[in-house]
């Protein structure tokens, strides 16, 4: 399988990218693929992906195989304990959301192949994950004792599939 | 840094694309494209709820899913038919006639179809909760519909009409 076709590579890349950001309040991150369902008790950032399919896009340079332009929706859910749960910052979650939007709006990450050695991934020449829209931000109000902000961003890239032998 | 905003762009983007794609059509053709697009959004939402790659099945009693089908039927969308058993008959969570919402708005040179789902936990299924990741079935469907809309070109519009099986375009002058 070509490295661009592995969603696991995308998930790892995005998880590491978000983990590298300095976010106000330092929320605990529930990464893409983590089956943890319960957020909190402290500030939590939950990441998830939604598959949006793709369209045929010819051949992939340097690879014998078909290319598709594909998109995934990255959702970053910020949960902040509300006042009754001891939340003490009105602005921390907004600042955290601002930083996330800023980081996602200019997202341009080279595809990395983690399959052989996750600790020493190899860069895939000419392949990039990019944001294709200005991330959308919604304040979902207080839910289950948490003030919640949801940020969604569309990530697009070209995926290669090797020809059948 | 972008300003902090609270806005959902999916619907607005689709609306703009739809306006562009139908700008040169006769009113009857425009209405058909709008209805077809609305049906596509409902169909893709239901398909994702039933489970597609990347979207685990999110159906328990089926009431939320049925709400979308009811909305499509209320709006008299082409291809939306009442299927026996489509509604939830779970005694703890039965379908209500008010679960589906449909509204048509016709103005001077404009036509819109608004569909809604009034099931009380609809936003929980779509946006998730503190214990459940978002499903984003509707957002996915809006994005796919937007992507499938043709550009504002004669050939694009003709292709859309032909693909949809709504209008025969052969021989148009």
Interface residues (C-beta under 8 A of the other chain):
Chain A: X7 X37 X38 X39 X40 X46 X48 X49 X50 X51 X52 X53 X55 X71 X72 X73 X75 X77 X79 X94 X97 X98 X101 X102 X105 X133 X134 X136 X137 X138 X139 X140 X143 X144 X145 X146 X148 X150 X152 X154
Chain B: X1 X2 X4 X5 X6 X7 X8 X9 X10 X52 X53 X54 X55 X127 X128 X129 X130 X131 X132 X133 X134 X136 X139 X140 X143 X144 X147
